[in-house]
């Protein structure tokens, strides 16, 4: 069996753990890069591998095993993993005790250079599990790691993820018309990308799964990177497009320029004091473009919260309200039942 197949089997069974007990502590985590896939005992055992073989554009590519390191201080969760070198994209499935038939695919952020697996993934999923939402935490491939057609690599994984969840709706007790896509920061750009480009032909169909609709039922870009032009988060742009992207390519991947009349309803939340991904040229501009095209949408601009607040960094701040706001908004559209 090849190394790639060994890794896939290990991911699917959830058996790969951290290499040392010390890595479980916050203090040790700060200086630790974990070998293997960094799976914790508390992680869900249900893991969906996105592609049946080599992902699109991976021919001849030999990534080292997925790398798991710390996010960044201050540590606010028992684990705070960041991942990169994602050669085999997967979804971790977190099921609620009382499912209401709705689902969220969650794309963590990280500037398209890494993904905050716990902070903007597992932690968020567990919060929405409590409201009856089945969650799928997406570990998508990163565009700057050698894949062909780098700029479409995250969207390839997002489309495939949507199709896989719909294809398995009966297995997970889901209503196929109540499956949303949420993303944070660069993951918010991915959420906006699949909302605006759900039918873009970014990979050749592989199997029956690819006959499923990739359009999210609803879209949740959280403090999102939206524009790749003036006001862009330069790190995300350069990772996605390369450092010398043309103006035409920058325009093609700036989500506020590609609003569709039949886009899914969108809920957007961000903080006014975000100095990493400025609100006005990103989330606010996207909301205004949605409104101009009469796409159902709601925007919450919190006075304070900064960038990357997730759930764990909202204590004592206005941003603490966003999960309940999303649940009530989703219930008003019929997406959630337990709000």
N, C-alpha and C positions, 0 to 999 in steps of 0.2 A: 504493500500500500504506500502511496506517495505521501510526502510530508503534508501536501495540501489536503489530502483525504484524511490523514491522521488528525489534522487540526479541525477539519469540519466535523468529524465524528466526536471529537472532544468537546467542541462548542455545543453540539446538539445534545449531548448527554449531560452537560453542565458539570463535568467532573474535574476540570482543571482549576486548581486553587492557587492562592498566593504562595510564593516560594518560602516565606518565613512568617512565623507568627507575629513578629515585630511589625510587619507591614500593615497589620490591622489597626495599629494605634495611630492617632493623628500626628504625634510628634515624629514617629518613624517614617510616616508616609511622605513627609515633606522632601526627603532626600532619596526616595526609593523609586527606581524603575523596576517594574515587576516583570519577570519572565513569564512566558505562556500567555494565556488569555485573561488573567487577572480576575477570574470568577470568584466571587465570595460565596460562602455557604448560604447567605441570605438571599442570593439572587434566584430568580425564578428558573425552574428547570426546563420550562417550555421555551424553546428557542427555534425560530424559523430562519433557515438559510435562504437568502433571496434567490440565488441563481443555482440551477442544477449542475453547472460546471463552472468553467472560467467566466467571470463577469465580462461584459462587453469591454473591448479595448484593452484586455489584459494579456493578449498573446505575447509571449516572450518576457513578460514582466515577472520579476522574482522579488517580491517584497519580503523583508524579514518578518518574523512573527509579530502579531499585533503588540504594540507597546502600550503599557499602562503606567502612568505616572501620576503625580499629584496634580490637582487643579491649581489652587493658589491660596495663600492665607488671606483672611482668617478662615479657618476651617469651621464650618457650621453644620456639617453632617458627619455621622460616624465614619463613612467612607466618602471620599471626594475624588473619584477617579477621572482622569482625562486619558483619552485613547487616541492613538494615531497609528499609521501603518496598517490601515484596515484593508487587508487583502480579501477577506471573506465577509461581505456585509451580511448582517443578521438583524432580526428583531427579537428582543426579549418580551415575552408575553406575560403581563401581570393581570390576573383575573380578580374581579371583585367577589366578595361573598354573596352579594345580591345583585347580579347583573341586570341592567335595565334594557339591554339590547343595543346600546350605543357603544361607539369605540372612538379612540383617539390614537393615531400614529404620532409619536413624539420625536422630533428631531432636535437633539441638543445643539447648542452653539459652540463656538470655538474658533471663529475667524477663518473657517475652511482649512485650518491647519491642524486642529485636534477637535475632540468632542467631549463635553463635560457630562460624562455618562451618568453620574449620580445627581449632581446639582441641578441639571436641567433635563434629566431623564428619569431615573428610577424614583427619585423623591417626588417629582411631579406626578408620575404614574400612580404612586401609592395614595397621593392626595385625591386623585380623581377616582381611583378604585373605591374610595369611601363613599362616593356618590353614585356608585353602580356602573361606572364606565370601565369597559375593558380596554386596557392600554397596551400598545406595542411600541417599545422603545427602540428606535432605529439607529443602528450603527452603520452609517452610510460611508461610502468610499470618499476619500479626500482628493480633490482635483490635482494637487501638485505633487502626487506621488508616482508619476510615470505612466498613467493611463492614457491611451489614445483618446482624442476628443475630450480633453480634460474638462472643458467648461460644461459639458453635459453629464459628466459622471455622477454628481449628486442627484440630478434630476432623473437619470436612468434608475437609480436605486429607489427614489421616491415613487416613481410611477410603478415600478415592479412591486414595491411594498403595498401600495394601494390595491393593486390587482390581486396580490396574494391574500390580503385580508378579505376582500370581497369574495374571492374564490372559496375561502374557508369560513364564510359567514355562518353557515349552518353548524359547523363544528364548534364554533365559539359562541353560538346563540346570539348572533348579531343580526340587526336589521341592515341590509345592504345600503339603505338610503340614509343611514345615520352614522356614517363613518367619516370622521374629521381628520384633518392634518394640522398639527400644532408644531411650531418651531420657534427657537429662541436665537436672537441675534443673527449669526450667519444661517442657523437653522430656520430663522424667520424668513430670510431670503429664499431658502428652499421651500418653505410653506407658501410664500407668495409666488414662487416660480411654478410650482405644480398647480396652483390656483389659476394662473394665467396661461400655462403651457401644458395643461394636462393631456392634450391630444397631440402634442408635438411628437414627431417620429424621431426619437432620439436613440432607439435601438431596434434591431430586427426582431420580430416576434420569435419566441422560442418554443412555445407550447400552448396548451389550452388556456393557461392562466392569462396569457397576453391578449386574450379576447375580452377580458373583463374591462370595465370602464375605470380609467385612472383618475377621473374627476372626483375630488373630495366632496363630500356632502356639505361640509363647512370648513372654513379656514381660520386658523388662529395664529397670526404672526405676532410674536411677543418681542418688544423692543427690537424690531427687525432692521437688518440691513436691507434696503430697498433699492436705492439708486446706486449705480456704479460710476456715475458722473460726478459733477460738482457736489461736494458734501458727502461723498462716499466714505465708508470705512476702507481705507486704502489697503490694509492688510488682507481683508476679505476679497477685494477686487483683484489684487495681484495674485492671490492663490487660485482664484477661480479662472481668471482670464490670462494669466501670465503678466509679467511686468511691462510689456510693450504692446498692450492691446490697442487696436485702432479705435477711433471714435465710433465707427459703425458697430464694432463688437461691443463696446461699452453700452451703446444705446440698446443693442439687442438683448442684453442681460439686465437692463434696468427695469425693474418690474412695473414701476409707475407708468411706463410708456406703453404697456401692453394689456390694458384692461379690456376684458371681454364682457359683452352684455349678459352672457349666460354663465358668468363666473359664480362660484359658490358664495353664499353669505360669509362675511368676514367679521371677526372680532379682533381688534388691535388694542394692545395696551403697552404703555411706555411711560417713562418719567421725563418731566420737563428739564431736569438737571442732568440728563444723560450727556456726558461730554466725550463719550467714546463713539457712539452712533447717534449723531445729532437728530433730534426729533423732526425738525421742520423739513429737511430735504429727504427724509426717509419715511417713517411711519405716518407723519401728518400729510406729506405729499401723496402717499399711497391712498390714504383715506379720502382726500379731496378728489383724487382721480376716480375712485370708486363711486363717490357721491355724484360726480359729474356724469357718470355712465349709468346712474340709477341702480347700482348694485347694492343690495341690502348689506349694510355695514354699520359697525359701531366702534367708536374710538374713545379710549380713556387715557387722558394725559394726566398723570399724577404729579403733584407739585414736587415731590421729592422721592428719591429711590435710586437715582443713578442708573448705571448700566449693569446688566447681569444680576438682577435681584432674585430671579427665580421665585421660589417660595421661602427658602431658608433665610434669605436676607431681607425679609419684609417686616420683621418684628418691630413694632412700634412706629411703623411708617404707613402712609396712605396706601402704598402698594400692597399691603396685606389683604386688601379687599378683592384683589383681582380674581382669585379662583371662584369665589361666590358670585361675582359679577358675571363671569363666563358661564357658570352653571345656570343662572337665571336667564341670561340672554339665550343660551342654547335651548332652555325649556320653552321660551317664548316662540321659538321656531319649530318646536317639536322634536329637537334632536336628543335632549336629555329628558328623563322622566323623574329623576330623584332630587331635583333642585328644591 
